[in-house]
Amino acid sequence: MQTSLKYPEIDSSGQSFTPTRPWLEFGIFNTRNPNRGPPFLQSRAALPRRNIRKTENRNLSPTPLPKHYNPALNTDYFTGITKKILNDFYPKKCPTPECKSRILDKEISTRLDLIRCPQCRYLTSRLSYTPLHHFKLPIWMFGYVLYESIIQYPKVVTATELSKKLRIGYNAASLLKRRFQLFASDQLPKYKQLTYEALSDQFKDFLLPPNENRDITKIMSKRPYVCVDTAVLYSAGERASQGRKRYSHRGQTSSIYLSEKLGGKQIGTLVQTIAIKQGPVFFSSVPNQKAETLGPLIREHLPTTTPLFTDQGYPWLWGIYRNHRSVNHSARSKDNRFRFARNRWSKNGVHNQVAEGNHRVLKTAFASYGYIKPKYSQAYLNEFSFIKNANVFGLDILVEGDDSCLSRDRSPSEKKTPGNGAVAIRRKGSLLEQYSHLLTKNIML
């Protein structure tokens, strides 16, 4: 998926990274080394010196190590990643009228959580009203979670793994992961908006042949068509319902609810998947498969002219999406020797294997969690979808234009001043064209 992005070689000799550089220079998306590559190990100069001089008293105890110290982690590198996240997605502005909403970019060496205006010396916290609000752990840990989540994809990073690697308690690791899920939930709508506008621009006047029996394989071979399907992550079998049957639900929905005699509580997770061929994917936790539940989700993510492939569980899409095609997974074979037809998964170029493939990746990854509660399922799905889309297109696409990286030697009038929220997204212009180009180029490779 990343063949469309030509990443430059990362120089591992330098250990210092400033948050004013693009995301590609941080080495997160470097795929040359499937394991941990440089600059992961901490430099020798950054290690605390514990030796005692000869002139000093030998009875003195050595210098105590800082809290959460780990010699195998380059904390300066991960601190730069955290600063990059805060500077790009949660910039702070000076409220002084004379500064004209100048971006606060002057740091304090002894207080990493504070940031100052270089003109009027206004001081504020860079963590306030962000996913790191009232963050008590070292800020480099948040950058570590982002780094590990991206390089370990499609494997997920669990709270138990963070607790062992960062040497913190399980509750602290769980809250740290929850903060990262909040950050992913904040940035995922930007991928959704860019995808919607890119599909709307590419399929503005597109129309499939009216004859549904015509083969459309050549027509859709180099186009980013969309597949939609649902899957169950965690089921409630009859053993969980104490042997009772579930008569009030049918199909996949019946496996996520307990029996009505036990209260009918939902204990499983049903996922609605919207996946683009070799492109982004969006997961949504839904309670059922009704049209009033799935319809608004599909309309929110896809324009009405998008080529949409599903199974025959979406008959109500015919009146909305003119390029909707479906395949019958229960097609019977005309040969008496076989039960099902050979073309029940793909017929005339119509299939939903893109969504099925993402289901396989999702189920394999979420097996590491063991089980998650349905009320937290959307946060976990947002995190996984964000990491998937970040591995496909990177994080620089979320930042508006090439001038997103602030420079301290620029005047306030030349600096970027995004609107309310994290980062403003252009509806027209270079950002949309760049995203559409990457989306199309992934299909053609």
Secondary structure, 3 states (H helix, E strand, C coil): CHHHCCCCCCCCCCCCCCCCCCHHHHCCCCCCCCCCCCCCCCCHHHCCCCCCCCCCCCCCCCCCCCCCCCCCCCHHHHHHHHHHHHHHHCCCECCCHHHCCCECCEEECCEEEEEECCCCCCEEECCCCCCCCCCCCCCHHHHHHHHHHHHCCCCCCCHHHHHHHHCCCHHHHHHHHHHHHHHHHHHHHHHHHHHHHHHHHHCCCCCCCCCCCCCCCCCCCCCCCEEEEEEEEECCCCCCCCCCCCCCCCHHHHHCECCHHHCCCECCEEEEEEEECCCCEEEEEECCCCHHHHHHHHHHHCCCCCCEEEECCCHHHCCCCCCEEEECCCCECCCCCCCECCCCCCECCECCHHHHHHHHHHHHHHCCCCCCCHHHHHHHHHHHHHHHHHHHHCCHHHCCCHHHCCCCCCCHHHCCCCCCCCCCCCCCCHHHHHHHHHHHHHHHC
